[in-house]
């Protein structure tokens, strides 16, 4: 629950530091006193978008901070999942806005994204404002109410998982049908392309080898001339280098007895001669092997021209890519040939998924129908004491096409008297009746969902007297089950039943209008309720009436 609220430099609030308590509390104050400002500040803590204009004029920064006691609620998992320190007795949420337009959010002093703040806020506080009454006209809201009270979250999750798979299979089937039709229309051309690449007898690495051979043959005369010159230089009969070195070796050996160093030089020179002889032999072999063959060169160049033409035609750069194109064409042709089998398998999968969805949706319908009967019964019991003795409330469930929530279409039907037929509640209920319907629904939902704090912003619109007192009793009852219920109200009958009473007021000061919020003592509370009863001129009778209301 919300234990403490601190606000600094937010619109008309200089600084506010107030403690809040469990049970049923009320906030009162004249119109325009600043109650909406308090709600706006709480909204920012719950992740709403910020506006730098909200900062009090002249201030550089505003701070809004709330302390929560979460000891009775199972929320530790959220903190563990997001690696945030957890303090079940004092969880702190803070929002800071600067005049420069920057916004920062913190959970227990850990900086967090606004989306994370919103995710936690939705589990801590539910603010029911007047515009939420419009939700009664939304099927999603009505279905959500029934699902909460049906406690069908596991069944709904199982259905949605299967429905998502059905949608995926349907998309796959549609895409396959479109691809098959497109391929069939171009089957002859696809076959022509495949045959063309198949006839080419493509081999990986072939192009590089052919290019090397073409380059070699193109320079055959130049190569042969260079090899001839090298061979003649090395192997010439009289002037060949090999023979010349042999002659030098023999000369050195002949004087080795009289000149010992000549022997070592001869040995070294002999090693050079052997290496030169090997080189000369290899040059000779290359010379014999090298021959200019115009026919072979033309054959190689023709093959390369074919490969280059195919690469250009199919918009690729390598023979490997051509091979990939050929295999892709083969796959498409196989798909065309076996397409009916593939489509049949996909259609069977779609029907299987649809059947499973229908079964899961039927299970959801049963749970919702059971919950709907309980809702009708409880709404009757709750609305009759709220001044509608002839009320009828019905949850209509009809069948529609499968959707993300099943195949149920819900509508809350309402009639306040016996002479009026049941019609959609948002179309026929008055403002006061809608307020009572929403309060009753919220009371039921709060019993099914462990939400720490519920704030009602003028839920009493359009009611007064004993009806208001009954509504206050409902809120009082809601606040008695480990929950905190806060009602912003203009009605003394509701204000009197709060266990704690706060007043919001504003005053003109040297720096402009300033809003304040204070918890009222017993004496101040009597006077506040008396003023709500009689207006600004508080009479003794009003004070006595206020005391009587508080005794209740």
DOBA-950122 format. One record per residue (C-alpha): y, x, z; residue in three letters. Coordinates in steps of 0.2 Angstrom, whole numbers, always signed. Example, Ala and Ser with C-alpha at 12.3 -4.5 7.8 and 13.67 -1.06 7.14 Angstrom:
REM DOBA-950122
+-------+-------+-------+-----+
|    yy |    xx |    zz |   r |
+-------+-------+-------+-----+
|   -22 |   +62 |   +39 | ala |
|    -5 |   +68 |   +36 | ser |
+-------+-------+-------+-----+
//
This chain:
REM DOBA-950122
+-------+-------+-------+-----+
|    yy |    xx |    zz |   r |
+-------+-------+-------+-----+
|    +0 |    +0 |    +0 | unk |
|   +18 |    +5 |    -2 | unk |
|   +24 |   +13 |   +15 | unk |
|   +41 |   +19 |   +10 | unk |
|   +53 |   +18 |    -4 | unk |
|   +67 |   +31 |    -6 | unk |
|   +81 |   +29 |   -20 | unk |
|   +96 |   +40 |   -22 | unk |
|  +110 |   +38 |   -35 | unk |
|  +102 |   +24 |   -45 | unk |
|  +114 |   +12 |   -53 | unk |
|  +123 |    +4 |   -38 | unk |
|  +113 |   +12 |   -25 | unk |
|  +120 |   +28 |   -16 | unk |
|  +105 |   +31 |    -5 | unk |
|   +91 |   +20 |    +1 | unk |
|   +77 |   +24 |   +13 | unk |
|   +66 |   +10 |   +19 | unk |
|   +49 |    +7 |   +26 | unk |
|   +38 |    -6 |   +20 | unk |
|   +22 |   -14 |   +29 | unk |
|    +6 |   -22 |   +25 | unk |
|    +5 |   -41 |   +24 | unk |
|   +18 |   -53 |   +17 | unk |
|   +36 |   -47 |   +16 | unk |
|   +51 |   -56 |    +9 | unk |
|   +67 |   -49 |    +1 | unk |
|   +82 |   -60 |    +0 | unk |
|  +100 |   -58 |    -5 | unk |
|  +114 |   -66 |   -16 | unk |
|  +112 |   -66 |   -35 | unk |
|  +119 |   -50 |   -41 | unk |
|  +117 |   -41 |   -24 | unk |
|  +105 |   -28 |   -32 | unk |
|   +87 |   -35 |   -30 | unk |
|   +84 |   -32 |   -49 | unk |
|   +89 |   -14 |   -46 | unk |
|   +76 |   -12 |   -33 | unk |
|   +63 |   -19 |   -45 | unk |
|   +70 |    -7 |   -59 | unk |
|   +68 |    +8 |   -48 | unk |
|   +50 |    +3 |   -44 | unk |
|   +47 |    +0 |   -63 | unk |
|   +52 |   +18 |   -66 | unk |
|   +39 |   +24 |   -53 | unk |
|   +26 |   +14 |   -63 | unk |
|   +30 |   +23 |   -79 | unk |
|   +43 |   +13 |   -88 | unk |
|   +55 |   +22 |   -99 | unk |
|   +71 |   +29 |   -92 | unk |
|   +89 |   +28 |   -97 | unk |
|  +102 |   +41 |   -91 | unk |
|  +114 |   +26 |   -89 | unk |
|  +104 |   +21 |   -74 | unk |
|  +111 |   +36 |   -65 | unk |
|  +125 |   +32 |   -53 | unk |
|  +142 |   +36 |   -61 | unk |
|  +147 |   +53 |   -56 | unk |
|  +130 |   +59 |   -50 | unk |
|  +120 |   +73 |   -59 | unk |
|  +103 |   +67 |   -55 | unk |
|   +94 |   +52 |   -47 | unk |
|   +78 |   +52 |   -37 | unk |
|   +66 |   +38 |   -34 | unk |
|   +51 |   +41 |   -23 | unk |
|   +37 |   +31 |   -15 | unk |
|   +24 |   +34 |    -2 | unk |
|    +8 |   +25 |    -3 | unk |
|    -7 |   +23 |    +9 | unk |
|   -23 |   +23 |    -1 | unk |
|   -35 |   +25 |   +13 | unk |
|   -43 |    +8 |    +9 | unk |
|   -44 |    +9 |    -9 | unk |
|   -56 |   +19 |   -20 | unk |
|   -44 |   +30 |   -30 | unk |
|   -50 |   +47 |   -26 | unk |
|   -58 |   +48 |   -43 | unk |
|   -42 |   +47 |   -52 | unk |
|   -35 |   +62 |   -43 | unk |
|   -51 |   +72 |   -45 | unk |
|   -51 |   +69 |   -64 | unk |
|   -33 |   +74 |   -66 | unk |
|   -34 |   +89 |   -54 | unk |
|   -21 |   +82 |   -42 | unk |
|   -21 |   +85 |   -23 | unk |
|   -27 |   +69 |   -14 | unk |
|   -20 |   +63 |    +2 | unk |
|   -26 |   +46 |    +5 | unk |
|   -14 |   +42 |   +19 | unk |
|    +2 |   +49 |   +10 | unk |
|    +2 |   +49 |    -8 | unk |
|   +19 |   +52 |   -15 | unk |
|   +25 |   +47 |   -32 | unk |
|   +42 |   +53 |   -38 | unk |
|   +53 |   +51 |   -53 | unk |
|   +69 |   +61 |   -57 | unk |
|   +82 |   +58 |   -70 | unk |
|   +96 |   +69 |   -75 | unk |
|  +113 |   +64 |   -83 | unk |
|  +108 |   +75 |   -97 | unk |
|   +94 |   +63 |  -101 | unk |
|   +79 |   +73 |   -95 | unk |
|   +65 |   +64 |   -85 | unk |
|   +52 |   +71 |   -74 | unk |
|   +37 |   +63 |   -65 | unk |
|   +27 |   +70 |   -50 | unk |
|   +11 |   +64 |   -41 | unk |
|   +10 |   +73 |   -24 | unk |
|   +22 |   +86 |   -31 | unk |
|   +12 |   +90 |   -46 | unk |
|   +21 |   +88 |   -62 | unk |
|   +13 |   +74 |   -73 | unk |
|   +15 |   +66 |   -90 | unk |
|   +23 |   +49 |   -90 | unk |
|    +7 |   +41 |   -96 | unk |
|    -3 |   +48 |   -81 | unk |
|   +11 |   +41 |   -69 | unk |
|    +9 |   +24 |   -78 | unk |
|   -10 |   +25 |   -77 | unk |
|    -9 |   +27 |   -58 | unk |
|    +5 |   +15 |   -56 | unk |
|    -5 |    +1 |   -64 | unk |
|   -18 |    +3 |   -50 | unk |
|    -6 |    +3 |   -36 | unk |
|    +7 |   -10 |   -39 | unk |
|    +8 |   -27 |   -49 | unk |
|   +25 |   -33 |   -52 | unk |
|   +26 |   -52 |   -57 | unk |
|   +43 |   -56 |   -64 | unk |
|   +48 |   -72 |   -72 | unk |
|   +45 |   -66 |   -90 | unk |
|   +27 |   -64 |   -86 | unk |
|   +25 |   -83 |   -85 | unk |
|   +26 |   -81 |  -104 | unk |
|    +9 |   -73 |  -103 | unk |
|    +2 |   -90 |  -101 | unk |
|    +4 |   -93 |  -119 | unk |
|    -6 |   -77 |  -124 | unk |
|   -25 |   -78 |  -127 | unk |
|   -27 |   -60 |  -122 | unk |
|   -20 |   -64 |  -105 | unk |
|   -30 |   -79 |  -102 | unk |
|   -46 |   -70 |  -108 | unk |
|   -42 |   -56 |   -96 | unk |
|   -41 |   -68 |   -81 | unk |
|   -58 |   -75 |   -85 | unk |
|   -66 |   -58 |   -87 | unk |
|   -59 |   -52 |   -71 | unk |
|   -65 |   -67 |   -62 | unk |
|   -82 |   -66 |   -71 | unk |
|   -84 |   -48 |   -66 | unk |
|   -91 |   -45 |   -83 | unk |
|   -84 |   -27 |   -85 | unk |
|  -101 |   -19 |   -88 | unk |
|  -107 |   -32 |  -101 | unk |
|   -90 |   -32 |  -110 | unk |
|   -91 |   -13 |  -111 | unk |
|  -108 |   -14 |  -118 | unk |
|  -103 |   -27 |  -131 | unk |
|   -88 |   -17 |  -136 | unk |
|   -98 |    -1 |  -139 | unk |
|  -110 |   -11 |  -150 | unk |
|   -96 |   -20 |  -159 | unk |
|   -88 |    -3 |  -162 | unk |
|  -104 |    +3 |  -170 | unk |
|  -105 |   -13 |  -181 | unk |
|   -87 |   -10 |  -187 | unk |
|   -92 |    +8 |  -191 | unk |
|  -108 |    +3 |  -201 | unk |
|   -98 |   -10 |  -210 | unk |
|   -85 |    +2 |  -216 | unk |
|   -99 |   +14 |  -221 | unk |
|  -107 |    +0 |  -231 | unk |
|   -91 |    -5 |  -239 | unk |
|   -87 |   +14 |  -244 | unk |
|  -105 |   +16 |  -251 | unk |
|  -103 |    +0 |  -261 | unk |
|   -87 |    +6 |  -268 | unk |
|   -93 |   +24 |  -272 | unk |
|  -109 |   +17 |  -280 | unk |
|   -99 |    +5 |  -291 | unk |
|   -87 |   +19 |  -296 | unk |
|  -102 |   +31 |  -299 | unk |
|  -111 |   +18 |  -310 | unk |
|   -95 |   +15 |  -321 | unk |
|   -95 |   +34 |  -324 | unk |
|  -114 |   +37 |  -324 | unk |
|  -115 |   +43 |  -342 | unk |
|  -100 |   +55 |  -340 | unk |
|  -108 |   +62 |  -324 | unk |
|  -125 |   +64 |  -333 | unk |
|  -116 |   +73 |  -347 | unk |
|  -107 |   +85 |  -335 | unk |
|  -123 |   +88 |  -326 | unk |
|  -133 |   +92 |  -342 | unk |
|  -119 |  +103 |  -348 | unk |
|  -120 |  +114 |  -332 | unk |
|  -139 |  +113 |  -331 | unk |
|  -140 |  +120 |  -349 | unk |
|  -129 |  +134 |  -344 | unk |
|  -143 |  +140 |  -333 | unk |
|  -131 |  +147 |  -320 | unk |
|  -136 |  +161 |  -309 | unk |
|  -127 |  +167 |  -293 | unk |
|  -118 |  +184 |  -295 | unk |
|  -121 |  +183 |  -314 | unk |
|  -103 |  +183 |  -319 | unk |
|   -99 |  +199 |  -309 | unk |
|  -113 |  +209 |  -317 | unk |
|  -109 |  +203 |  -335 | unk |
|   -91 |  +208 |  -333 | unk |
|   -96 |  +225 |  -327 | unk |
|  -108 |  +227 |  -342 | unk |
|   -94 |  +221 |  -354 | unk |
|   -82 |  +233 |  -347 | unk |
|   -95 |  +247 |  -350 | unk |
|   -99 |  +243 |  -368 | unk |
|   -81 |  +240 |  -372 | unk |
|   -78 |  +259 |  -368 | unk |
|   -94 |  +266 |  -375 | unk |
|   -87 |  +277 |  -388 | unk |
|   -74 |  +284 |  -375 | unk |
|   -88 |  +287 |  -362 | unk |
|  -100 |  +295 |  -375 | unk |
|   -87 |  +307 |  -381 | unk |
|   -83 |  +312 |  -363 | unk |
|  -101 |  +314 |  -359 | unk |
|  -104 |  +325 |  -374 | unk |
|   -90 |  +337 |  -370 | unk |
|   -96 |  +338 |  -352 | unk |
|  -114 |  +341 |  -358 | unk |
|  -109 |  +355 |  -370 | unk |
|   -98 |  +363 |  -357 | unk |
|  -113 |  +364 |  -345 | unk |
|  -128 |  +366 |  -357 | unk |
|  -120 |  +376 |  -371 | unk |
|  -132 |  +389 |  -378 | unk |
|  -120 |  +404 |  -376 | unk |
|  -105 |  +398 |  -367 | unk |
|  -113 |  +384 |  -356 | unk |
|  -108 |  +385 |  -338 | unk |
|  -126 |  +385 |  -332 | unk |
|  -131 |  +400 |  -343 | unk |
|  -115 |  +409 |  -338 | unk |
|  -119 |  +407 |  -320 | unk |
|  -137 |  +413 |  -322 | unk |
|  -130 |  +429 |  -331 | unk |
|  -118 |  +432 |  -316 | unk |
|  -133 |  +430 |  -304 | unk |
|  -143 |  +443 |  -314 | unk |
|  -129 |  +455 |  -314 | unk |
|  -127 |  +454 |  -295 | unk |
|  -145 |  +456 |  -292 | unk |
|  -146 |  +472 |  -302 | unk |
|  -134 |  +481 |  -291 | unk |
|  -140 |  +473 |  -274 | unk |
|  -150 |  +489 |  -270 | unk |
|  -134 |  +500 |  -271 | unk |
|  -122 |  +486 |  -265 | unk |
|  -130 |  +476 |  -252 | unk |
|  -116 |  +462 |  -251 | unk |
|  -120 |  +458 |  -269 | unk |
|  -137 |  +451 |  -264 | unk |
|  -129 |  +438 |  -253 | unk |
|  -117 |  +433 |  -267 | unk |
|  -131 |  +432 |  -279 | unk |
|  -140 |  +420 |  -267 | unk |
|  -125 |  +409 |  -265 | unk |
|  -121 |  +409 |  -284 | unk |
|  -140 |  +404 |  -287 | unk |
|  -137 |  +389 |  -276 | unk |
|  -122 |  +384 |  -286 | unk |
|  -132 |  +386 |  -302 | unk |
|  -146 |  +375 |  -296 | unk |
|  -133 |  +361 |  -292 | unk |
|  -124 |  +363 |  -309 | unk |
|  -141 |  +362 |  -318 | unk |
|  -145 |  +345 |  -309 | unk |
|  -128 |  +339 |  -314 | unk |
|  -130 |  +345 |  -332 | unk |
|  -147 |  +336 |  -333 | unk |
|  -139 |  +320 |  -326 | unk |
|  -125 |  +321 |  -339 | unk |
|  -138 |  +324 |  -353 | unk |
|  -148 |  +309 |  -347 | unk |
|  -132 |  +298 |  -347 | unk |
|  -127 |  +304 |  -364 | unk |
|  -144 |  +300 |  -371 | unk |
|  -143 |  +282 |  -363 | unk |
|  -126 |  +278 |  -369 | unk |
|  -125 |  +270 |  -386 | unk |
|  -112 |  +258 |  -393 | unk |
|  -121 |  +241 |  -397 | unk |
|  -109 |  +229 |  -404 | unk |
|  -122 |  +215 |  -405 | unk |
|  -126 |  +217 |  -386 | unk |
|  -107 |  +217 |  -382 | unk |
|  -104 |  +201 |  -392 | unk |
|  -119 |  +193 |  -383 | unk |
|  -112 |  +197 |  -366 | unk |
|   -94 |  +192 |  -371 | unk |
|  -100 |  +175 |  -378 | unk |
|  -109 |  +172 |  -361 | unk |
|   -93 |  +176 |  -352 | unk |
|   -83 |  +165 |  -363 | unk |
|   -95 |  +151 |  -359 | unk |
|   -93 |  +154 |  -340 | unk |
|   -74 |  +155 |  -341 | unk |
|   -73 |  +139 |  -351 | unk |
|   -84 |  +130 |  -339 | unk |
|   -74 |  +136 |  -324 | unk |
|   -58 |  +131 |  -332 | unk |
|   -65 |  +114 |  -337 | unk |
|   -71 |  +110 |  -319 | unk |
|   -56 |  +118 |  -311 | unk |
|   -65 |  +131 |  -301 | unk |
|   -64 |  +150 |  -301 | unk |
|   -81 |  +157 |  -298 | unk |
|   -99 |  +154 |  -304 | unk |
|  -104 |  +149 |  -286 | unk |
|   -92 |  +134 |  -287 | unk |
|   -99 |  +129 |  -303 | unk |
|  -116 |  +129 |  -296 | unk |
|  -109 |  +118 |  -281 | unk |
|  -102 |  +106 |  -294 | unk |
|  -119 |  +105 |  -303 | unk |
|  -127 |  +101 |  -286 | unk |
|  -114 |   +88 |  -282 | unk |
|  -117 |   +80 |  -298 | unk |
|  -135 |   +80 |  -296 | unk |
|  -133 |   +71 |  -279 | unk |
|  -122 |   +58 |  -286 | unk |
|  -135 |   +54 |  -300 | unk |
|  -148 |   +53 |  -287 | unk |
|  -138 |   +41 |  -276 | unk |
|  -135 |   +30 |  -292 | unk |
|  -154 |   +31 |  -295 | unk |
|  -158 |   +27 |  -277 | unk |
|  -143 |   +17 |  -273 | unk |
|  -151 |    +1 |  -270 | unk |
|  -162 |    +8 |  -257 | unk |
|  -147 |   +16 |  -248 | unk |
|  -137 |    +0 |  -249 | unk |
|  -152 |   -10 |  -242 | unk |
|  -154 |    +1 |  -227 | unk |
|  -136 |    +0 |  -223 | unk |
|  -136 |   -19 |  -225 | unk |
|  -151 |   -20 |  -213 | unk |
|  -142 |    -9 |  -201 | unk |
|  -126 |   -20 |  -202 | unk |
|  -137 |   -36 |  -199 | unk |
|  -146 |   -27 |  -184 | unk |
|  -129 |   -22 |  -176 | unk |
|  -123 |   -40 |  -179 | unk |
|  -138 |   -48 |  -171 | unk |
|  -136 |   -37 |  -156 | unk |
|  -117 |   -41 |  -155 | unk |
|  -121 |   -59 |  -156 | unk |
|  -134 |   -57 |  -142 | unk |
|  -122 |   -47 |  -131 | unk |
|  -107 |   -59 |  -135 | unk |
|  -118 |   -74 |  -130 | unk |
|  -121 |   -66 |  -113 | unk |
|  -103 |   -64 |  -111 | unk |
|  -100 |   -82 |  -115 | unk |
|  -112 |   -88 |  -102 | unk |
|  -103 |   -77 |   -89 | unk |
|   -86 |   -83 |   -94 | unk |
|   -92 |  -102 |   -94 | unk |
|   -98 |  -100 |   -77 | unk |
|   -82 |   -91 |   -71 | unk |
|   -72 |  -105 |   -81 | unk |
|   -80 |  -119 |   -70 | unk |
|   -76 |  -109 |   -54 | unk |
|   -58 |  -107 |   -60 | unk |
|   -56 |  -125 |   -64 | unk |
|   -62 |  -130 |   -47 | unk |
|   -51 |  -117 |   -38 | unk |
|   -36 |  -121 |   -48 | unk |
|   -38 |  -139 |   -44 | unk |
|   -40 |  -135 |   -25 | unk |
|   -24 |  -124 |   -26 | unk |
|   -13 |  -134 |   -37 | unk |
|   -15 |  -151 |   -28 | unk |
|    -7 |  -145 |   -12 | unk |
|    +7 |  -138 |   -22 | unk |
|   +13 |  -155 |   -26 | unk |
|    +2 |  -159 |   -41 | unk |
|   -10 |  -173 |   -34 | unk |
|   -16 |  -178 |   -51 | unk |
|   -17 |  -161 |   -59 | unk |
|   -31 |  -157 |   -72 | unk |
|   -34 |  -139 |   -77 | unk |
|   -47 |  -134 |   -89 | unk |
|   -53 |  -118 |   -97 | unk |
|   -57 |  -122 |  -115 | unk |
|   -69 |  -110 |  -123 | unk |
|   -73 |  -111 |  -142 | unk |
|   -82 |  -100 |  -154 | unk |
|   -74 |   -89 |  -167 | unk |
|   -78 |   -74 |  -178 | unk |
|   -84 |   -59 |  -168 | unk |
|   -70 |   -49 |  -162 | unk |
|   -67 |   -34 |  -150 | unk |
|   -70 |   -46 |  -135 | unk |
|   -84 |   -56 |  -141 | unk |
|   -83 |   -73 |  -151 | unk |
|   -74 |   -83 |  -137 | unk |
|   -57 |   -91 |  -140 | unk |
|   -49 |   -96 |  -123 | unk |
|   -36 |  -109 |  -119 | unk |
|   -30 |  -115 |  -103 | unk |
|   -27 |  -133 |  -104 | unk |
|   -16 |  -143 |   -91 | unk |
|   -10 |  -160 |   -87 | unk |
|    +1 |  -164 |   -72 | unk |
|    -4 |  -183 |   -72 | unk |
|   -17 |  -195 |   -77 | unk |
|    -7 |  -202 |   -92 | unk |
|    -5 |  -186 |  -101 | unk |
|   -19 |  -178 |  -111 | unk |
|   -24 |  -160 |  -108 | unk |
|   -14 |  -148 |  -118 | unk |
|   -11 |  -129 |  -118 | unk |
|    -2 |  -125 |  -102 | unk |
|   +12 |  -116 |  -109 | unk |
|   +17 |  -130 |  -120 | unk |
|   +17 |  -144 |  -108 | unk |
|   +20 |  -137 |   -90 | unk |
|   +38 |  -136 |   -83 | unk |
|   +45 |  -120 |   -76 | unk |
|   +41 |  -125 |   -59 | unk |
|   +23 |  -130 |   -64 | unk |
|   +20 |  -114 |   -73 | unk |
|   +26 |  -104 |   -58 | unk |
|   +13 |  -113 |   -47 | unk |
|    +0 |  -111 |   -60 | unk |
|    +4 |   -92 |   -61 | unk |
|    +4 |   -90 |   -42 | unk |
|   -13 |   -98 |   -41 | unk |
|   -20 |   -87 |   -55 | unk |
|   -13 |   -72 |   -46 | unk |
|   -21 |   -77 |   -30 | unk |
|   -38 |   -79 |   -38 | unk |
|   -36 |   -62 |   -47 | unk |
|   -30 |   -53 |   -31 | unk |
|   -46 |   -58 |   -23 | unk |
|   -56 |   -50 |   -37 | unk |
|   -46 |   -34 |   -40 | unk |
|   -42 |   -22 |   -26 | unk |
|   -24 |   -20 |   -30 | unk |
|   -14 |   -12 |   -15 | unk |
|    +3 |   -20 |   -18 | unk |
|    +9 |   -36 |   -27 | unk |
|   +27 |   -40 |   -30 | unk |
|   +33 |   -58 |   -35 | unk |
|   +50 |   -58 |   -42 | unk |
|   +56 |   -76 |   -39 | unk |
|   +39 |   -84 |   -42 | unk |
|   +47 |   -99 |   -34 | unk |
|   +58 |  -104 |   -48 | unk |
|   +59 |  -123 |   -50 | unk |
|   +51 |  -128 |   -34 | unk |
|   +58 |  -132 |   -16 | unk |
|   +54 |  -140 |    +0 | unk |
|   +36 |  -141 |    +5 | unk |
|   +30 |  -135 |   -11 | unk |
|   +39 |  -119 |    -8 | unk |
|   +31 |  -118 |    +9 | unk |
|   +14 |  -120 |    +2 | unk |
|   +17 |  -106 |   -11 | unk |
|   +23 |   -95 |    +3 | unk |
|    +7 |   -99 |   +13 | unk |
|    -3 |   -94 |    -3 | unk |
|    +6 |   -77 |    -3 | unk |
|    +4 |   -75 |   +15 | unk |
|   -15 |   -78 |   +13 | unk |
|   -15 |   -65 |    -1 | unk |
|    -7 |   -52 |   +10 | unk |
|   -20 |   -54 |   +24 | unk |
|   -34 |   -45 |   +14 | unk |
|   -29 |   -27 |   +15 | unk |
|   -15 |   -31 |    +3 | unk |
|    +3 |   -30 |    +3 | unk |
|   +13 |   -45 |    -5 | unk |
|   +31 |   -44 |    -7 | unk |
|   +41 |   -59 |   -13 | unk |
|   +59 |   -59 |   -19 | unk |
|   +65 |   -76 |   -16 | unk |
|   +80 |   -88 |   -14 | unk |
|   +71 |  -101 |    -4 | unk |
|   +72 |  -102 |   +15 | unk |
|   +54 |  -110 |   +16 | unk |
|   +47 |   -94 |    +8 | unk |
|   +58 |   -82 |   +17 | unk |
|   +53 |   -89 |   +34 | unk |
|   +35 |   -86 |   +32 | unk |
|   +36 |   -67 |   +29 | unk |
|   +30 |   -55 |   +42 | unk |
|   +45 |   -44 |   +38 | unk |
|   +61 |   -48 |   +30 | unk |
|   +73 |   -37 |   +20 | unk |
|   +90 |   -42 |   +14 | unk |
|   +99 |   -34 |    -1 | unk |
|  +118 |   -35 |    -1 | unk |
|  +132 |   -26 |   -10 | unk |
|  +150 |   -22 |    -5 | unk |
|  +166 |   -14 |   -12 | unk |
|  +170 |    +3 |    -7 | unk |
|  +182 |   +17 |   -12 | unk |
|  +170 |   +23 |   -25 | unk |
|  +166 |    +5 |   -32 | unk |
|  +152 |    -7 |   -29 | unk |
|  +137 |    -1 |   -18 | unk |
|  +121 |   -10 |   -15 | unk |
|  +111 |    -9 |    +2 | unk |
|   +94 |   -15 |    +8 | unk |
|   +90 |   -17 |   +26 | unk |
|   +76 |   -24 |   +37 | unk |
|   +82 |   -38 |   +47 | unk |
|   +81 |   -40 |   +65 | unk |
|   +75 |   -57 |   +72 | unk |
|   +93 |   -62 |   +76 | unk |
|   +99 |   -57 |   +58 | unk |
|   +85 |   -65 |   +51 | unk |
|   +89 |   -82 |   +59 | unk |
|  +107 |   -81 |   +52 | unk |
|  +100 |   -75 |   +34 | unk |
|   +89 |   -90 |   +33 | unk |
|  +102 |  -102 |   +40 | unk |
|  +114 |   -96 |   +27 | unk |
|  +101 |   -99 |   +14 | unk |
|   +99 |  -117 |   +20 | unk |
|  +118 |  -121 |   +22 | unk |
|  +127 |  -109 |   +11 | unk |
|  +141 |   -97 |   +17 | unk |
|  +147 |  -109 |   +30 | unk |
|  +133 |  -107 |   +43 | unk |
|  +132 |  -122 |   +54 | unk |
|  +123 |  -124 |   +71 | unk |
|  +111 |  -136 |   +63 | unk |
|  +107 |  -124 |   +50 | unk |
|  +103 |  -111 |   +63 | unk |
|   +92 |  -123 |   +72 | unk |
|   +83 |  -127 |   +56 | unk |
|   +81 |  -108 |   +53 | unk |
|   +73 |  -106 |   +70 | unk |
|   +61 |  -121 |   +66 | unk |
|   +56 |  -113 |   +50 | unk |
|   +53 |   -96 |   +58 | unk |
|   +42 |  -105 |   +71 | unk |
|   +30 |  -110 |   +58 | unk |
+-------+-------+-------+-----+
//
